[in-house]
Amino acid sequence: MDGPFHRGELIAQVLAGTGTPGFTGIRPFMPDQHRDFFALLPYLFIATTDAEGWPVATVLTGQPGFIRSPDPTTLTVAALPRAGEPGAELFAAGRPFGALGLDFATHRRNRVNGLIAGAGEGGLTLEVLQSFGNCPQYIQTRAVEAGPASTTPAEVIAFPTAEALAQIARADTMFVATNAGPEKSGGENGGVDISHRGGLPGFVKVAGNVLTIPDFRGNRFFNTLGNLVLDPRAGLLFVDFETGDLLHLQGRVEIDWTPTDDDLIQRQWRLTVEHAWRRPAALPLRWTFGAYSPVTLNTAAWNAAA
């Protein structure tokens, strides 16, 4: 790689006034500890794009071990998106991907992106072009267990609906998929990315069809905002951990780079929803809440602000 950051990430680092981080831990391969970590998970958050470049995010599930790493640049995933969910047909050979492994019990999270090398009845083979760990901030502790899943296809909804607003209001976690655009569609130095955002319930504020999301202090890589500098389209995924409900949103983002007086709440971005789907009880998993991250508890000022 010619440096770990693409043009959009470098622009975002300048706009944020943080400078480019020195050591990043971003590698063109997975270290052994990351390879072993993915194999422990019963779920994987993953994203790709459609033919027009719109990011699509979903969750793949299986028994621990359904994700394996036969070598440092390959992940195999013995699962596919379900028929009837948004973008299920897009996870095909040759498509870009971004994936996030996150263990709510231990606060660990690792990210990879690259290309889908193969897709078939047995699942996906992922060619990893970029791999790195993320800090454990804003991850709430949860324990996971099996639960009943519905096979009902996704329902297209006219956002906002009462059900969608209630799910967002309860959420202390969401996932955002972004795309660095055609210049990085091959996955090197970026490409498609899926990232975690966390806060106290209500941290995603809604007014009409516009969601406002805080950008809390993080690792200063600006992978998500860097992608949005190049392509303002994003795909959001909200998981109801108690019911297995999924809410998929797509929209365009405007970033407000104006610094705030709070060192933890540094900036915000707004997504105007253009497409929305709801999938009740879509996941065969349920999570029991444990505790908020100590850093999450420090974000109460954001929720309290008008």
Secondary structure, 3 states (H helix, E strand, C coil): CCCCCCHHHHHHHHHHCCCCCCCCCCECCCCHHHHHHHCCCCEEEEEEECCCCCEEEEEEECCCCCEEEEECCEEEECCCCCCCCCCHHHCCCCCEEEEEEEECCCCEEEEEEEEEEEEECCEEEEEEEEEEECCCCCCCEEEEEECCCCCCCCEECCCCCHHHHHHHHHCCEEEEEEECCHHHCCCCCCCEEEEEEECCCCCCEEECCEEEEEEECCCCCCHHHHHHHHCCEEEEEEECCCCCCEEEEEEEEEEECCCCCCCCEEEEEEEEEEEEEEECCCCCEEEEEEECCHHHHCCHHHHHCC
